[in-house]
Amino acid sequence: MELTSAFCRMQETVQRDRAANAILGNIRLVAEKAAKAWSAVALLAEQREARRERTRIIADIAALQNEPVADEEDRSLSENPDRGFENP
C-alpha cells in the first residue's frame, strides 16, 4: 500500500504536536524522530505523485496527437459528404 503525501504530512504534524506537548524527554525525542521520518516519507510520496501526474499529462498529450483530425472542409467539398466516416 502506498501512502499519500497528505497522510504522511498529517502524521508528521501529529508527531510534531506530540513532541511539543510531551512532558518526558524520551517521548519528545522519539516523536521528533518520528516526525522527521514522516517528513522524509512525505517528500518521497510527493515526488511519486508529481511523477505520476507528469506521466498522465504526457499520455494525454500523446493521445490527443494520435487522434485523427476530421477535415470538415474536405468533406463539404466532396460529392459524398459521408466520405471519411466509418460504416456503422
C-alpha positions as CSV (number, residue, x, y, z in Angstrom):
1,M,0.0,0.0,0.0
2,E,1.4,3.4,-1.0
3,L,0.9,6.2,1.4
4,T,-0.3,9.6,0.1
5,S,1.7,12.7,0.8
6,A,-1.3,14.2,2.6
7,F,-1.5,11.3,5.0
8,C,2.3,11.5,5.7
9,R,2.1,15.2,6.3
10,M,-0.8,14.7,8.7
11,Q,1.2,12.1,10.6
12,E,4.2,14.4,10.7
13,T,2.0,17.1,12.2
14,V,0.7,14.6,14.8
15,Q,4.2,13.7,15.8
16,R,5.4,17.3,16.0
17,D,2.4,18.1,18.3
18,R,3.2,15.1,20.4
19,A,6.9,16.3,20.7
20,A,5.8,19.8,21.6
21,N,3.4,18.7,24.3
22,A,5.5,15.8,25.8
23,I,6.5,16.1,29.4
24,L,9.1,13.4,29.3
25,G,12.3,13.9,27.3
26,N,12.4,10.4,25.8
27,I,8.9,10.8,24.4
28,R,9.8,14.1,22.9
29,L,12.9,12.6,21.3
30,V,11.0,9.7,19.8
31,A,8.2,11.9,18.5
32,E,10.7,14.3,16.9
33,K,12.5,11.4,15.1
34,A,9.1,10.0,14.0
35,A,8.2,13.5,12.6
36,K,11.4,13.6,10.6
37,A,10.7,10.1,9.3
38,W,7.2,11.0,8.2
39,S,8.6,14.1,6.6
40,A,11.0,12.0,4.5
41,V,8.3,9.6,3.5
42,A,6.0,12.6,2.6
43,L,8.7,14.0,0.4
44,L,9.1,10.7,-1.5
45,A,5.3,10.5,-1.8
46,E,5.1,14.0,-3.2
47,Q,7.8,13.1,-5.8
48,R,6.0,10.0,-6.8
49,E,2.6,11.8,-7.1
50,A,4.3,14.5,-9.2
51,R,5.9,11.9,-11.5
52,R,2.5,10.2,-11.9
53,E,0.9,13.5,-12.8
54,R,3.6,14.3,-15.4
55,T,3.2,10.8,-16.9
56,R,-0.6,11.2,-17.1
57,I,-0.3,14.6,-18.8
58,I,2.3,13.3,-21.3
59,A,0.0,10.3,-22.0
60,D,-3.0,12.7,-22.5
61,I,-1.0,14.8,-24.9
62,A,0.2,11.8,-26.9
63,A,-3.4,10.5,-27.1
64,L,-4.5,13.9,-28.5
65,Q,-1.7,13.9,-31.0
66,N,-2.6,10.4,-32.2
67,E,-6.3,11.2,-32.7
68,P,-7.3,11.6,-36.4
69,V,-8.5,15.1,-37.1
70,A,-11.6,15.3,-39.2
71,D,-11.1,17.7,-42.0
72,E,-14.6,19.3,-42.4
73,E,-13.5,21.4,-45.4
74,D,-12.6,18.3,-47.5
75,R,-16.0,16.7,-46.7
76,S,-18.0,19.7,-47.5
77,L,-16.3,20.0,-51.0
78,S,-16.9,16.3,-51.8
79,E,-19.9,15.0,-53.7
80,N,-20.2,12.4,-51.0
81,P,-20.3,14.2,-47.6
82,D,-20.1,10.8,-45.8
83,R,-16.6,10.2,-47.1
84,G,-14.3,9.5,-44.2
85,F,-16.9,8.2,-41.8
86,E,-16.8,4.5,-40.8
87,N,-19.8,2.4,-41.7
88,P,-22.0,1.7,-38.6
